[in-house]
Amino acid sequence: MANYFFETITAAQALGYTAGTDQLAFQDANASASQVTVRYIPAAGADPARVSLTYNGVTKIFGTGIYGENDFFFSNGSVLFVGDPAAGETQSGSSAMDGLFGGDGADSLAGLEGANFIQGNAGNDTTSAGSSADVVYGGQGNDQLAAGTGNNWIQGNLGNDSITGGSSTTYAETLLGGQGNDTINGGDGRDFLNGNLGNDSLLGAAGNQTLMGEAGTDTVDGGAGNDYIDGGDDADNLTGGDGNDTAFGGTGTDTLAGGNNNDYLQGNVGADSVNGGAGNDTLYGGQDADEMDGDAGNDRANGNLGNDSMTAGAGNDTLLGGQGDDTIVGTSGSNILNGNLGNDSVLGGTDADVIYGEDGADALDGGAGNDSVDGGAGNDNVSGSAGNDTLVGQDGNDQVDGGGDNDAISGQAGNDTLTTGAGNDTASGGEGNDSIDGSAGGNNVMAGDAGNDTVTGGAGNDTVTGGDGNDTLNTGDGANAAVGGAGNDSITGGANADTITGGAGADTVTGAAGADVFVFGAGDTSNSTPIDRITDFTTADDSINVGIAGTATNYIEANEVADYATALNTASSIIQGGAQDIVVVDVGADVYVFADITGTNAVGTVVHLVGVQLGTIDETDFVA
């Protein structure tokens, strides 16, 4: 038996060292076993296997006789164990700072109380850290590594390793997988879990933990606590679990699920599936075509780049499609749905939604509920479906359909096509040459506004207004009111009693069936043709309102003349001698009506009655 000091042992003595017989002591009073580095040097050619021990920058080379040695002397009582590669060994540390090194076999190494350095090396090893700050390496086999209760740092290294965090809630352990397909379970503290290479499974526990899959197809579950999750490269499956979690997908086609609380989920690169779960979540799709579902809770979601498919889920959600051609569905809750850029398809749900198309040629449907739908820029298709909806086409040549119930629809800029539904709707064409169809029924109020518009009423009692421009108005069936507005309009009544106002411009008016009232005001006059004309005035049913009721004294019939200019001169000379007169003059097969509606002894209104002769008309045909 020989005793040696590490500092003074010779090369020959080290090569001849025999475990169990000799003893090696470290003279440095501050030396600890955990500060010694042990390296196994395999045989190579004629060179036999060796073991190197390094402490404080000094390295000594030992022969294989040191295998299995655990009887080194340190002043602090720490244990240094050099395992035998040929055997699976069991070794526990001490209360000091130990260094435990396994061999090639299936070793069992336990750190106990000290701040230990444990390395399993080759073989399928079982290691357990102690109650202090241990450093543990699994080595080359499929190892089982347990953290203990201390502030530990563990790495599986090579092999498919199983790593388990400790029960301490005080410390933040570091648990690293390595190159194999590892299983890592966090402890109860604020642990850091990293799968590294391989297809890893990471499971958080009660603490607020950081879990990173890195390379490989990883499965990561945050568990309880407010966790940070990063899947890394490849196609990962990420679950937040309980707590307010933050999860990033990485570069693969990832699946992200939030859990029961308020989570932040971001898919990043790849065609990802993102589900918020319960809670008020924030979801980002990333750069490719993502599938996103807010699920329960009041969620906010942004598809970002790519052609995304987004579903609001239960709760009052806000969904933004982003830059691609997105499909957005509202389901239940009062949602804000915004297609943003691209040609988007947006469908509201069962409640009152606010829907924006923004840029692109969008297809927008409010669904059930009282919705507000705005097409934005582009040639959009906007539909209200059920509910009392407010629909706006905005810029572009839009198709706007009110659907059922009582809707307010507007085309605004562009040449729009507006269709009312079965309810009592309000429709406004806005700028451009618009077409408004109210034939589906209901008592509608429809206005073409600016442009040369076509407005058609239906079976209800509609109010139809042309606005500026040369408009074509058809009141449809029902007791309707039609106003031409500015421009030279064509107005046609329906089967019932309509009130038709020509407005400014030279209008052509047809009452059709029913007892119609034709209204003309100041300014409906001209020194030359064309002027306002009624194509089918029937004295038995229809009336003319020029602001003056006809009486036996103010109604005057003049002799037939050859042309309109002569008729105008004749009427003017008669009106100048009276006050607020109605002068009727025959011109060929027609009658012209001249009225001084302002009482200024001047012609203020002229109406051309096509196919009407004196003798078939009298003062009772004029009402105020």
Secondary structure as UniProt FT lines:
FT   STRAND          3..5
FT   TURN            6..8
FT   HELIX           11..15
FT   TURN            19..21
FT   STRAND          23..25
FT   TURN            29..30
FT   HELIX           33..35
FT   STRAND          37..41
FT   TURN            45..46
FT   STRAND          50..55
FT   TURN            56..57
FT   STRAND          58..62
FT   HELIX           64..66
FT   TURN            67..68
FT   TURN            75..76
FT   STRAND          80..82
FT   TURN            85..86
FT   STRAND          90..92
FT   STRAND          99..101
FT   STRAND          108..110
FT   TURN            112..113
FT   STRAND          117..119
FT   STRAND          126..128
FT   STRAND          135..137
FT   STRAND          144..146
FT   TURN            148..149
FT   STRAND          153..155
FT   STRAND          162..164
FT   STRAND          174..176
FT   STRAND          183..185
FT   STRAND          192..194
FT   STRAND          201..203
FT   STRAND          210..212
FT   STRAND          219..221
FT   STRAND          228..230
FT   STRAND          237..239
FT   STRAND          246..248
FT   STRAND          255..257
FT   STRAND          264..266
FT   STRAND          273..275
FT   STRAND          282..284
FT   STRAND          291..293
FT   STRAND          300..302
FT   STRAND          309..311
FT   STRAND          318..320
FT   STRAND          327..329
FT   STRAND          336..338
FT   STRAND          345..347
FT   STRAND          354..356
FT   STRAND          363..365
FT   STRAND          372..374
FT   STRAND          381..383
FT   STRAND          390..392
FT   STRAND          399..401
FT   STRAND          408..410
FT   STRAND          417..419
FT   STRAND          426..428
FT   STRAND          435..437
FT   TURN            439..440
FT   STRAND          445..447
FT   STRAND          454..456
FT   STRAND          463..465
FT   STRAND          472..474
FT   STRAND          481..483
FT   STRAND          490..492
FT   STRAND          499..501
FT   STRAND          508..510
FT   STRAND          517..519
FT   TURN            522..523
FT   STRAND          532..534
FT   TURN            539..541
FT   STRAND          543..545
FT   TURN            552..554
FT   STRAND          555..561
FT   HELIX           564..575
FT   TURN            576..577
FT   STRAND          582..587
FT   TURN            588..589
FT   STRAND          590..595
FT   TURN            597..598
FT   STRAND          605..609
FT   TURN            610..611
FT   TURN            614..615
FT   HELIX           619..621
FT   STRAND          622..623
//
